[in-house]
Amino acid sequence: MTQGIVRQEEKKPESYRDRSALFSPPVDIYENDQEILLVADVPGVTEDGLSITLEKNELTLHAKRDAREEPGSLLARDHRPGDYFRSFMVPQGIDQEKVEADLREGVLSVHLPKSEGLRPRKIEVKSG
Amino acid sequence: MPFLTRWNNDFGWGNIDRTFTALDEIRRRMERAFDDVGVERDTDPAGLSTWPPSSLYDAGSELVLRAEVPGVSEKDLDLQVNQDVLTVSGTRPVEVPEGYSAHRRERGAMRFSRSFTLPFRVNAESCGATLKNGVLDVRIAKAPEARPRQITVKAG
């Protein structure tokens, strides 16, 4: 019984174990013919701290903050800054090999390209 | 967008809205689970009254305000110090990328302004700000009389 609990504990993200704050970042989801585009606010995160996994149809974002130090003694704050975690179910037909992400100004964009077969096809009409 | 949804229906893409909606319930349950173990989360990510989320630090000779401003570039930021009040304002543009339709929009485009009453007198002439990875640091020198002073103890 005890063993079972320990094993479960190990599966949780590190920051969850540490009991530091874990935020669910706000996201936008867009789509066009080629891809689904997911955009998330993750201020304070660098590429090194990013972990994006797509397993079966579940996309998981885990973003750790950079290790910048607090510039002095804390006087006041809104909340304790923490890492980010969120997962999504994505539709079938994502080309897993071609998933790409970029990070700019604390905003993460994940491009999830649709497989060839799922893209709308243009049908040429020939005049007879 | 309804047109797009219909168009894609045969391929299963029309279900995307429903897929994400179903996930909301899962997310709510997860967040409740987080609450139970005391994990903090951002309940109001776009709450304008507290945007940008900030921390204030005392660094001896200066004060540092650290604010989270994802998606805001330098040119969209405006910082002002007036007596002992620091005001951070600006705009964050969020637009649907051209040619895309939107399924979910949680990141708000916004015009924000937040003022902080500083606990010390400051020297507004001597301040600086840096923006890195969506985090803004504003450093403002304390007025000379507000700086910590070393007191020498003399043996009597």
Interface residues (C-beta under 8 A of the other chain):
Chain A: Y16 R19 A21 L22 F23 S24 P25 P26 V27 D28 I29 Y30 E31 N32 I36 L37 V39 A40 D41 V42 P43 G44 V45 T46 D66 R68 E70 P71 G72 S73 L74 L75 A76 R77 D78 H79 R80 P81 G82 R86 F88 M89 V90 P91 Q92 G93 L103 E105 G106 V107 K114 L118 P120
Chain B: L4 W7 N8 F11 G12 W13 N15 I16 T19 F20 A22 L23 R27 E31 F34 V37 G38 V39 E40 R41 D42 P45 A46 T50 P53 S54 S55 L56 Y57 D58 A59 G60 L63 V64 R66 E68 V69 P70 G71 V72 S73 V94 V96 P97 G99 Y100 S101 A102 H103 R104 R105 E106 R107 G108 P119 L131 N133 G134 V135 D137 R139
